[in-house]
Amino acid sequence: MALWVEKHHGDGGHDFIDAKIEELVLATEMDGVRLWEEVARRLEQLGERTSQS
């Protein structure tokens, strides 16, 4: 999912994920919130990996 976000949203990926999490919080979908929080962590890892290359 993190790769998909990176491919489709580029530098705006974190903003996309933040909006998704906010939407899920409002809907009290906490499993979805946890899922997208993990996607955010993995997107961050992707950024770290590409900046070290």
PDBQT receptor file of N, H, CA, C and O in Angstrom, charges set to zero:
ATOM      1  N   MET A   1       0.823  -1.190   0.000  1.00  0.00    +0.000 N 
ATOM      2  CA  MET A   1       0.000   0.000   0.000  1.00  0.00    +0.000 C 
ATOM      3  C   MET A   1       0.868   1.255   0.000  1.00  0.00    +0.000 C 
ATOM      4  O   MET A   1       0.537   2.246  -0.651  1.00  0.00    +0.000 OA
ATOM      5  N   ALA A   2       1.968   1.207   0.725  1.00  0.00    +0.000 N 
ATOM      6  H   ALA A   2       2.236   0.402   1.254  1.00  0.00    +0.000 HD
ATOM      7  CA  ALA A   2       2.862   2.366   0.763  1.00  0.00    +0.000 C 
ATOM      8  C   ALA A   2       3.433   2.647  -0.624  1.00  0.00    +0.000 C 
ATOM      9  O   ALA A   2       3.562   3.804  -1.024  1.00  0.00    +0.000 OA
ATOM     10  N   LEU A   3       3.768   1.601  -1.347  1.00  0.00    +0.000 N 
ATOM     11  H   LEU A   3       3.662   0.661  -1.023  1.00  0.00    +0.000 HD
ATOM     12  CA  LEU A   3       4.269   1.786  -2.715  1.00  0.00    +0.000 C 
ATOM     13  C   LEU A   3       3.198   2.401  -3.608  1.00  0.00    +0.000 C 
ATOM     14  O   LEU A   3       3.500   3.258  -4.438  1.00  0.00    +0.000 OA
ATOM     15  N   TRP A   4       1.953   1.973  -3.444  1.00  0.00    +0.000 N 
ATOM     16  H   TRP A   4       1.707   1.276  -2.770  1.00  0.00    +0.000 HD
ATOM     17  CA  TRP A   4       0.859   2.530  -4.224  1.00  0.00    +0.000 C 
ATOM     18  C   TRP A   4       0.708   4.020  -3.926  1.00  0.00    +0.000 C 
ATOM     19  O   TRP A   4       0.571   4.833  -4.841  1.00  0.00    +0.000 OA
ATOM     20  N   VAL A   5       0.734   4.371  -2.638  1.00  0.00    +0.000 N 
ATOM     21  H   VAL A   5       0.845   3.710  -1.896  1.00  0.00    +0.000 HD
ATOM     22  CA  VAL A   5       0.618   5.775  -2.245  1.00  0.00    +0.000 C 
ATOM     23  C   VAL A   5       1.762   6.579  -2.853  1.00  0.00    +0.000 C 
ATOM     24  O   VAL A   5       1.546   7.662  -3.396  1.00  0.00    +0.000 OA
ATOM     25  N   GLU A   6       2.963   6.055  -2.762  1.00  0.00    +0.000 N 
ATOM     26  H   GLU A   6       3.139   5.175  -2.321  1.00  0.00    +0.000 HD
ATOM     27  CA  GLU A   6       4.125   6.749  -3.319  1.00  0.00    +0.000 C 
ATOM     28  C   GLU A   6       3.964   6.946  -4.831  1.00  0.00    +0.000 C 
ATOM     29  O   GLU A   6       4.240   8.027  -5.352  1.00  0.00    +0.000 OA
ATOM     30  N   LYS A   7       3.519   5.907  -5.523  1.00  0.00    +0.000 N 
ATOM     31  H   LYS A   7       3.294   5.030  -5.100  1.00  0.00    +0.000 HD
ATOM     32  CA  LYS A   7       3.371   5.975  -6.980  1.00  0.00    +0.000 C 
ATOM     33  C   LYS A   7       2.283   6.968  -7.392  1.00  0.00    +0.000 C 
ATOM     34  O   LYS A   7       2.468   7.741  -8.332  1.00  0.00    +0.000 OA
ATOM     35  N   HIS A   8       1.152   6.943  -6.688  1.00  0.00    +0.000 N 
ATOM     36  H   HIS A   8       1.002   6.315  -5.925  1.00  0.00    +0.000 HD
ATOM     37  CA  HIS A   8      -0.003   7.737  -7.110  1.00  0.00    +0.000 C 
ATOM     38  C   HIS A   8      -0.059   9.138  -6.500  1.00  0.00    +0.000 C 
ATOM     39  O   HIS A   8      -0.740  10.014  -7.034  1.00  0.00    +0.000 OA
ATOM     40  N   HIS A   9       0.644   9.359  -5.395  1.00  0.00    +0.000 N 
ATOM     41  H   HIS A   9       1.197   8.647  -4.962  1.00  0.00    +0.000 HD
ATOM     42  CA  HIS A   9       0.545  10.650  -4.710  1.00  0.00    +0.000 C 
ATOM     43  C   HIS A   9       1.887  11.345  -4.526  1.00  0.00    +0.000 C 
ATOM     44  O   HIS A   9       1.932  12.510  -4.131  1.00  0.00    +0.000 OA
ATOM     45  N   GLY A  10       2.978  10.645  -4.808  1.00  0.00    +0.000 N 
ATOM     46  H   GLY A  10       2.941   9.698  -5.129  1.00  0.00    +0.000 HD
ATOM     47  CA  GLY A  10       4.311  11.251  -4.730  1.00  0.00    +0.000 C 
ATOM     48  C   GLY A  10       4.548  11.982  -3.418  1.00  0.00    +0.000 C 
ATOM     49  O   GLY A  10       4.326  11.437  -2.337  1.00  0.00    +0.000 OA
ATOM     50  N   ASP A  11       5.005  13.235  -3.531  1.00  0.00    +0.000 N 
ATOM     51  H   ASP A  11       5.185  13.678  -4.409  1.00  0.00    +0.000 HD
ATOM     52  CA  ASP A  11       5.304  14.025  -2.340  1.00  0.00    +0.000 C 
ATOM     53  C   ASP A  11       4.063  14.318  -1.502  1.00  0.00    +0.000 C 
ATOM     54  O   ASP A  11       4.184  14.669  -0.328  1.00  0.00    +0.000 OA
ATOM     55  N   GLY A  12       2.885  14.182  -2.077  1.00  0.00    +0.000 N 
ATOM     56  H   GLY A  12       2.787  13.896  -3.031  1.00  0.00    +0.000 HD
ATOM     57  CA  GLY A  12       1.640  14.419  -1.338  1.00  0.00    +0.000 C 
ATOM     58  C   GLY A  12       1.122  13.178  -0.628  1.00  0.00    +0.000 C 
ATOM     59  O   GLY A  12       0.008  13.181  -0.104  1.00  0.00    +0.000 OA
ATOM     60  N   GLY A  13       1.915  12.130  -0.608  1.00  0.00    +0.000 N 
ATOM     61  H   GLY A  13       2.819  12.128  -1.034  1.00  0.00    +0.000 HD
ATOM     62  CA  GLY A  13       1.483  10.872  -0.001  1.00  0.00    +0.000 C 
ATOM     63  C   GLY A  13       1.135  10.991   1.462  1.00  0.00    +0.000 C 
ATOM     64  O   GLY A  13       0.141  10.425   1.917  1.00  0.00    +0.000 OA
ATOM     65  N   HIS A  14       1.949  11.727   2.206  1.00  0.00    +0.000 N 
ATOM     66  H   HIS A  14       2.756  12.187   1.836  1.00  0.00    +0.000 HD
ATOM     67  CA  HIS A  14       1.665  11.868   3.636  1.00  0.00    +0.000 C 
ATOM     68  C   HIS A  14       0.374  12.650   3.858  1.00  0.00    +0.000 C 
ATOM     69  O   HIS A  14      -0.381  12.349   4.782  1.00  0.00    +0.000 OA
ATOM     70  N   ASP A  15       0.118  13.646   3.022  1.00  0.00    +0.000 N 
ATOM     71  H   ASP A  15       0.732  13.890   2.271  1.00  0.00    +0.000 HD
ATOM     72  CA  ASP A  15      -1.138  14.392   3.125  1.00  0.00    +0.000 C 
ATOM     73  C   ASP A  15      -2.327  13.496   2.812  1.00  0.00    +0.000 C 
ATOM     74  O   ASP A  15      -3.363  13.577   3.473  1.00  0.00    +0.000 OA
ATOM     75  N   PHE A  16      -2.179  12.641   1.803  1.00  0.00    +0.000 N 
ATOM     76  H   PHE A  16      -1.338  12.575   1.266  1.00  0.00    +0.000 HD
ATOM     77  CA  PHE A  16      -3.241  11.700   1.454  1.00  0.00    +0.000 C 
ATOM     78  C   PHE A  16      -3.534  10.768   2.632  1.00  0.00    +0.000 C 
ATOM     79  O   PHE A  16      -4.693  10.540   2.981  1.00  0.00    +0.000 OA
ATOM     80  N   ILE A  17      -2.481  10.239   3.234  1.00  0.00    +0.000 N 
ATOM     81  H   ILE A  17      -1.540  10.425   2.951  1.00  0.00    +0.000 HD
ATOM     82  CA  ILE A  17      -2.650   9.322   4.358  1.00  0.00    +0.000 C 
ATOM     83  C   ILE A  17      -3.266  10.045   5.553  1.00  0.00    +0.000 C 
ATOM     84  O   ILE A  17      -4.155   9.506   6.211  1.00  0.00    +0.000 OA
ATOM     85  N   ASP A  18      -2.804  11.251   5.836  1.00  0.00    +0.000 N 
ATOM     86  H   ASP A  18      -2.082  11.690   5.302  1.00  0.00    +0.000 HD
ATOM     87  CA  ASP A  18      -3.381  12.021   6.949  1.00  0.00    +0.000 C 
ATOM     88  C   ASP A  18      -4.880  12.230   6.759  1.00  0.00    +0.000 C 
ATOM     89  O   ASP A  18      -5.653  12.101   7.708  1.00  0.00    +0.000 OA
ATOM     90  N   ALA A  19      -5.287  12.552   5.537  1.00  0.00    +0.000 N 
ATOM     91  H   ALA A  19      -4.658  12.657   4.766  1.00  0.00    +0.000 HD
ATOM     92  CA  ALA A  19      -6.712  12.756   5.258  1.00  0.00    +0.000 C 
ATOM     93  C   ALA A  19      -7.485  11.453   5.430  1.00  0.00    +0.000 C 
ATOM     94  O   ALA A  19      -8.600  11.445   5.953  1.00  0.00    +0.000 OA
ATOM     95  N   LYS A  20      -6.885  10.357   4.986  1.00  0.00    +0.000 N 
ATOM     96  H   LYS A  20      -5.980  10.364   4.561  1.00  0.00    +0.000 HD
ATOM     97  CA  LYS A  20      -7.522   9.043   5.123  1.00  0.00    +0.000 C 
ATOM     98  C   LYS A  20      -7.713   8.698   6.599  1.00  0.00    +0.000 C 
ATOM     99  O   LYS A  20      -8.779   8.230   7.000  1.00  0.00    +0.000 OA
ATOM    100  N   ILE A  21      -6.679   8.929   7.401  1.00  0.00    +0.000 N 
ATOM    101  H   ILE A  21      -5.813   9.309   7.076  1.00  0.00    +0.000 HD
ATOM    102  CA  ILE A  21      -6.761   8.642   8.832  1.00  0.00    +0.000 C 
ATOM    103  C   ILE A  21      -7.832   9.509   9.483  1.00  0.00    +0.000 C 
ATOM    104  O   ILE A  21      -8.627   9.018  10.283  1.00  0.00    +0.000 OA
ATOM    105  N   GLU A  22      -7.856  10.799   9.143  1.00  0.00    +0.000 N 
ATOM    106  H   GLU A  22      -7.209  11.197   8.492  1.00  0.00    +0.000 HD
ATOM    107  CA  GLU A  22      -8.861  11.695   9.723  1.00  0.00    +0.000 C 
ATOM    108  C   GLU A  22     -10.275  11.223   9.384  1.00  0.00    +0.000 C 
ATOM    109  O   GLU A  22     -11.161  11.223  10.239  1.00  0.00    +0.000 OA
ATOM    110  N   GLU A  23     -10.474  10.827   8.140  1.00  0.00    +0.000 N 
ATOM    111  H   GLU A  23      -9.755  10.827   7.445  1.00  0.00    +0.000 HD
ATOM    112  CA  GLU A  23     -11.778  10.313   7.706  1.00  0.00    +0.000 C 
ATOM    113  C   GLU A  23     -12.179   9.075   8.512  1.00  0.00    +0.000 C 
ATOM    114  O   GLU A  23     -13.333   8.937   8.918  1.00  0.00    +0.000 OA
ATOM    115  N   LEU A  24     -11.224   8.187   8.735  1.00  0.00    +0.000 N 
ATOM    116  H   LEU A  24     -10.286   8.300   8.405  1.00  0.00    +0.000 HD
ATOM    117  CA  LEU A  24     -11.506   6.959   9.476  1.00  0.00    +0.000 C 
ATOM    118  C   LEU A  24     -11.739   7.226  10.960  1.00  0.00    +0.000 C 
ATOM    119  O   LEU A  24     -12.563   6.556  11.583  1.00  0.00    +0.000 OA
ATOM    120  N   VAL A  25     -11.032   8.187  11.529  1.00  0.00    +0.000 N 
ATOM    121  H   VAL A  25     -10.364   8.731  11.022  1.00  0.00    +0.000 HD
ATOM    122  CA  VAL A  25     -11.255   8.561  12.932  1.00  0.00    +0.000 C 
ATOM    123  C   VAL A  25     -12.690   9.061  13.093  1.00  0.00    +0.000 C 
ATOM    124  O   VAL A  25     -13.395   8.660  14.019  1.00  0.00    +0.000 OA
ATOM    125  N   LEU A  26     -13.111   9.935  12.189  1.00  0.00    +0.000 N 
ATOM    126  H   LEU A  26     -12.537  10.261  11.437  1.00  0.00    +0.000 HD
ATOM    127  CA  LEU A  26     -14.469  10.474  12.258  1.00  0.00    +0.000 C 
ATOM    128  C   LEU A  26     -15.521   9.378  12.130  1.00  0.00    +0.000 C 
ATOM    129  O   LEU A  26     -16.608   9.479  12.699  1.00  0.00    +0.000 OA
ATOM    130  N   ALA A  27     -15.189   8.334  11.380  1.00  0.00    +0.000 N 
ATOM    131  H   ALA A  27     -14.306   8.252  10.918  1.00  0.00    +0.000 HD
ATOM    132  CA  ALA A  27     -16.104   7.208  11.195  1.00  0.00    +0.000 C 
ATOM    133  C   ALA A  27     -15.927   6.147  12.288  1.00  0.00    +0.000 C 
ATOM    134  O   ALA A  27     -16.573   5.099  12.259  1.00  0.00    +0.000 OA
ATOM    135  N   THR A  28     -15.047   6.433  13.248  1.00  0.00    +0.000 N 
ATOM    136  H   THR A  28     -14.523   7.284  13.271  1.00  0.00    +0.000 HD
ATOM    137  CA  THR A  28     -14.686   5.509  14.346  1.00  0.00    +0.000 C 
ATOM    138  C   THR A  28     -14.287   4.124  13.830  1.00  0.00    +0.000 C 
ATOM    139  O   THR A  28     -14.639   3.104  14.424  1.00  0.00    +0.000 OA
ATOM    140  N   GLU A  29     -13.563   4.104  12.740  1.00  0.00    +0.000 N 
ATOM    141  H   GLU A  29     -13.278   4.932  12.258  1.00  0.00    +0.000 HD
ATOM    142  CA  GLU A  29     -13.033   2.866  12.149  1.00  0.00    +0.000 C 
ATOM    143  C   GLU A  29     -11.582   2.705  12.589  1.00  0.00    +0.000 C 
ATOM    144  O   GLU A  29     -10.658   2.968  11.820  1.00  0.00    +0.000 OA
ATOM    145  N   MET A  30     -11.392   2.273  13.827  1.00  0.00    +0.000 N 
ATOM    146  H   MET A  30     -12.143   2.060  14.453  1.00  0.00    +0.000 HD
ATOM    147  CA  MET A  30     -10.051   2.260  14.405  1.00  0.00    +0.000 C 
ATOM    148  C   MET A  30      -9.133   1.224  13.773  1.00  0.00    +0.000 C 
ATOM    149  O   MET A  30      -7.918   1.417  13.746  1.00  0.00    +0.000 OA
ATOM    150  N   ASP A  31      -9.686   0.138  13.267  1.00  0.00    +0.000 N 
ATOM    151  H   ASP A  31     -10.673  -0.018  13.288  1.00  0.00    +0.000 HD
ATOM    152  CA  ASP A  31      -8.837  -0.830  12.552  1.00  0.00    +0.000 C 
ATOM    153  C   ASP A  31      -8.260  -0.185  11.298  1.00  0.00    +0.000 C 
ATOM    154  O   ASP A  31      -7.089  -0.382  10.973  1.00  0.00    +0.000 OA
ATOM    155  N   GLY A  32      -9.079   0.578  10.605  1.00  0.00    +0.000 N 
ATOM    156  H   GLY A  32     -10.030   0.738  10.869  1.00  0.00    +0.000 HD
ATOM    157  CA  GLY A  32      -8.602   1.289   9.433  1.00  0.00    +0.000 C 
ATOM    158  C   GLY A  32      -7.560   2.337   9.783  1.00  0.00    +0.000 C 
ATOM    159  O   GLY A  32      -6.590   2.529   9.049  1.00  0.00    +0.000 OA
ATOM    160  N   VAL A  33      -7.763   3.012  10.905  1.00  0.00    +0.000 N 
ATOM    161  H   VAL A  33      -8.550   2.856  11.501  1.00  0.00    +0.000 HD
ATOM    162  CA  VAL A  33      -6.780   4.002  11.370  1.00  0.00    +0.000 C 
ATOM    163  C   VAL A  33      -5.442   3.330  11.598  1.00  0.00    +0.000 C 
ATOM    164  O   VAL A  33      -4.411   3.830  11.149  1.00  0.00    +0.000 OA
ATOM    165  N   ARG A  34      -5.449   2.204  12.291  1.00  0.00    +0.000 N 
ATOM    166  H   ARG A  34      -6.287   1.798  12.656  1.00  0.00    +0.000 HD
ATOM    167  CA  ARG A  34      -4.199   1.485  12.556  1.00  0.00    +0.000 C 
ATOM    168  C   ARG A  34      -3.533   1.028  11.257  1.00  0.00    +0.000 C 
ATOM    169  O   ARG A  34      -2.311   1.096  11.124  1.00  0.00    +0.000 OA
ATOM    170  N   LEU A  35      -4.329   0.568  10.314  1.00  0.00    +0.000 N 
ATOM    171  H   LEU A  35      -5.322   0.512  10.422  1.00  0.00    +0.000 HD
ATOM    172  CA  LEU A  35      -3.795   0.146   9.025  1.00  0.00    +0.000 C 
ATOM    173  C   LEU A  35      -3.075   1.303   8.335  1.00  0.00    +0.000 C 
ATOM    174  O   LEU A  35      -1.941   1.148   7.881  1.00  0.00    +0.000 OA
ATOM    175  N   TRP A  36      -3.730   2.461   8.254  1.00  0.00    +0.000 N 
ATOM    176  H   TRP A  36      -4.651   2.587   8.622  1.00  0.00    +0.000 HD
ATOM    177  CA  TRP A  36      -3.131   3.602   7.551  1.00  0.00    +0.000 C 
ATOM    178  C   TRP A  36      -1.977   4.206   8.329  1.00  0.00    +0.000 C 
ATOM    179  O   TRP A  36      -1.076   4.790   7.727  1.00  0.00    +0.000 OA
ATOM    180  N   GLU A  37      -1.978   4.082   9.653  1.00  0.00    +0.000 N 
ATOM    181  H   GLU A  37      -2.710   3.607  10.142  1.00  0.00    +0.000 HD
ATOM    182  CA  GLU A  37      -0.808   4.514  10.422  1.00  0.00    +0.000 C 
ATOM    183  C   GLU A  37       0.404   3.649  10.065  1.00  0.00    +0.000 C 
ATOM    184  O   GLU A  37       1.526   4.147   9.971  1.00  0.00    +0.000 OA
ATOM    185  N   GLU A  38       0.168   2.364   9.872  1.00  0.00    +0.000 N 
ATOM    186  H   GLU A  38      -0.743   1.959   9.949  1.00  0.00    +0.000 HD
ATOM    187  CA  GLU A  38       1.250   1.467   9.462  1.00  0.00    +0.000 C 
ATOM    188  C   GLU A  38       1.718   1.804   8.046  1.00  0.00    +0.000 C 
ATOM    189  O   GLU A  38       2.916   1.779   7.767  1.00  0.00    +0.000 OA
ATOM    190  N   VAL A  39       0.789   2.114   7.166  1.00  0.00    +0.000 N 
ATOM    191  H   VAL A  39      -0.184   2.135   7.393  1.00  0.00    +0.000 HD
ATOM    192  CA  VAL A  39       1.160   2.524   5.809  1.00  0.00    +0.000 C 
ATOM    193  C   VAL A  39       2.023   3.782   5.877  1.00  0.00    +0.000 C 
ATOM    194  O   VAL A  39       3.006   3.893   5.146  1.00  0.00    +0.000 OA
ATOM    195  N   ALA A  40       1.670   4.725   6.741  1.00  0.00    +0.000 N 
ATOM    196  H   ALA A  40       0.871   4.635   7.335  1.00  0.00    +0.000 HD
ATOM    197  CA  ALA A  40       2.462   5.957   6.898  1.00  0.00    +0.000 C 
ATOM    198  C   ALA A  40       3.878   5.631   7.357  1.00  0.00    +0.000 C 
ATOM    199  O   ALA A  40       4.842   6.210   6.856  1.00  0.00    +0.000 OA
ATOM    200  N   ARG A  41       4.009   4.707   8.309  1.00  0.00    +0.000 N 
ATOM    201  H   ARG A  41       3.226   4.236   8.716  1.00  0.00    +0.000 HD
ATOM    202  CA  ARG A  41       5.350   4.306   8.768  1.00  0.00    +0.000 C 
ATOM    203  C   ARG A  41       6.155   3.693   7.626  1.00  0.00    +0.000 C 
ATOM    204  O   ARG A  41       7.343   3.975   7.466  1.00  0.00    +0.000 OA
ATOM    205  N   ARG A  42       5.505   2.867   6.851  1.00  0.00    +0.000 N 
ATOM    206  H   ARG A  42       4.540   2.637   6.981  1.00  0.00    +0.000 HD
ATOM    207  CA  ARG A  42       6.220   2.212   5.749  1.00  0.00    +0.000 C 
ATOM    208  C   ARG A  42       6.564   3.189   4.634  1.00  0.00    +0.000 C 
ATOM    209  O   ARG A  42       7.601   3.051   3.984  1.00  0.00    +0.000 OA
ATOM    210  N   LEU A  43       5.711   4.165   4.411  1.00  0.00    +0.000 N 
ATOM    211  H   LEU A  43       4.869   4.277   4.939  1.00  0.00    +0.000 HD
ATOM    212  CA  LEU A  43       6.031   5.197   3.427  1.00  0.00    +0.000 C 
ATOM    213  C   LEU A  43       7.249   5.983   3.891  1.00  0.00    +0.000 C 
ATOM    214  O   LEU A  43       8.112   6.339   3.088  1.00  0.00    +0.000 OA
ATOM    215  N   GLU A  44       7.312   6.248   5.172  1.00  0.00    +0.000 N 
ATOM    216  H   GLU A  44       6.611   5.960   5.824  1.00  0.00    +0.000 HD
ATOM    217  CA  GLU A  44       8.481   6.935   5.738  1.00  0.00    +0.000 C 
ATOM    218  C   GLU A  44       9.741   6.098   5.523  1.00  0.00    +0.000 C 
ATOM    219  O   GLU A  44      10.788   6.635   5.164  1.00  0.00    +0.000 OA
ATOM    220  N   GLN A  45       9.645   4.795   5.740  1.00  0.00    +0.000 N 
ATOM    221  H   GLN A  45       8.794   4.358   6.032  1.00  0.00    +0.000 HD
ATOM    222  CA  GLN A  45      10.787   3.910   5.514  1.00  0.00    +0.000 C 
ATOM    223  C   GLN A  45      11.221   3.915   4.054  1.00  0.00    +0.000 C 
ATOM    224  O   GLN A  45      12.417   3.882   3.761  1.00  0.00    +0.000 OA
ATOM    225  N   LEU A  46      10.261   3.955   3.140  1.00  0.00    +0.000 N 
ATOM    226  H   LEU A  46       9.290   3.982   3.378  1.00  0.00    +0.000 HD
ATOM    227  CA  LEU A  46      10.599   4.027   1.725  1.00  0.00    +0.000 C 
ATOM    228  C   LEU A  46      11.385   5.301   1.436  1.00  0.00    +0.000 C 
ATOM    229  O   LEU A  46      12.359   5.274   0.684  1.00  0.00    +0.000 OA
ATOM    230  N   GLY A  47      10.972   6.397   2.022  1.00  0.00    +0.000 N 
ATOM    231  H   GLY A  47      10.180   6.418   2.633  1.00  0.00    +0.000 HD
ATOM    232  CA  GLY A  47      11.665   7.659   1.827  1.00  0.00    +0.000 C 
ATOM    233  C   GLY A  47      13.073   7.613   2.370  1.00  0.00    +0.000 C 
ATOM    234  O   GLY A  47      13.994   8.152   1.757  1.00  0.00    +0.000 OA
ATOM    235  N   GLU A  48      13.251   6.973   3.519  1.00  0.00    +0.000 N 
ATOM    236  H   GLU A  48      12.502   6.535   4.017  1.00  0.00    +0.000 HD
ATOM    237  CA  GLU A  48      14.586   6.832   4.110  1.00  0.00    +0.000 C 
ATOM    238  C   GLU A  48      15.462   5.969   3.237  1.00  0.00    +0.000 C 
ATOM    239  O   GLU A  48      16.643   6.264   3.049  1.00  0.00    +0.000 OA
ATOM    240  N   ARG A  49      14.902   4.917   2.708  1.00  0.00    +0.000 N 
ATOM    241  H   ARG A  49      13.943   4.677   2.860  1.00  0.00    +0.000 HD
ATOM    242  CA  ARG A  49      15.675   3.998   1.864  1.00  0.00    +0.000 C 
ATOM    243  C   ARG A  49      16.136   4.679   0.591  1.00  0.00    +0.000 C 
ATOM    244  O   ARG A  49      17.285   4.514   0.181  1.00  0.00    +0.000 OA
ATOM    245  N   THR A  50      15.253   5.447  -0.043  1.00  0.00    +0.000 N 
ATOM    246  H   THR A  50      14.319   5.582   0.290  1.00  0.00    +0.000 HD
ATOM    247  CA  THR A  50      15.633   6.089  -1.290  1.00  0.00    +0.000 C 
ATOM    248  C   THR A  50      16.578   7.257  -1.068  1.00  0.00    +0.000 C 
ATOM    249  O   THR A  50      17.364   7.581  -1.958  1.00  0.00    +0.000 OA
ATOM    250  N   SER A  51      16.526   7.895   0.084  1.00  0.00    +0.000 N 
ATOM    251  H   SER A  51      15.888   7.633   0.807  1.00  0.00    +0.000 HD
ATOM    252  CA  SER A  51      17.434   9.007   0.340  1.00  0.00    +0.000 C 
ATOM    253  C   SER A  51      18.843   8.512   0.702  1.00  0.00    +0.000 C 
ATOM    254  O   SER A  51      19.807   9.269   0.586  1.00  0.00    +0.000 OA
ATOM    255  N   GLN A  52      18.973   7.270   1.133  1.00  0.00    +0.000 N 
ATOM    256  H   GLN A  52      18.190   6.655   1.228  1.00  0.00    +0.000 HD
ATOM    257  CA  GLN A  52      20.284   6.702   1.476  1.00  0.00    +0.000 C 
ATOM    258  C   GLN A  52      20.983   6.112   0.269  1.00  0.00    +0.000 C 
ATOM    259  O   GLN A  52      22.191   5.880   0.313  1.00  0.00    +0.000 OA
ATOM    260  N   SER A  53      20.260   5.866  -0.797  1.00  0.00    +0.000 N 
ATOM    261  H   SER A  53      19.278   6.055  -0.832  1.00  0.00    +0.000 HD
ATOM    262  CA  SER A  53      20.828   5.227  -1.986  1.00  0.00    +0.000 C 
ATOM    263  C   SER A  53      21.754   6.145  -2.729  1.00  0.00    +0.000 C 
ATOM    264  O   SER A  53      22.315   5.759  -3.754  1.00  0.00    +0.000 OA
TER     265      SER A  53
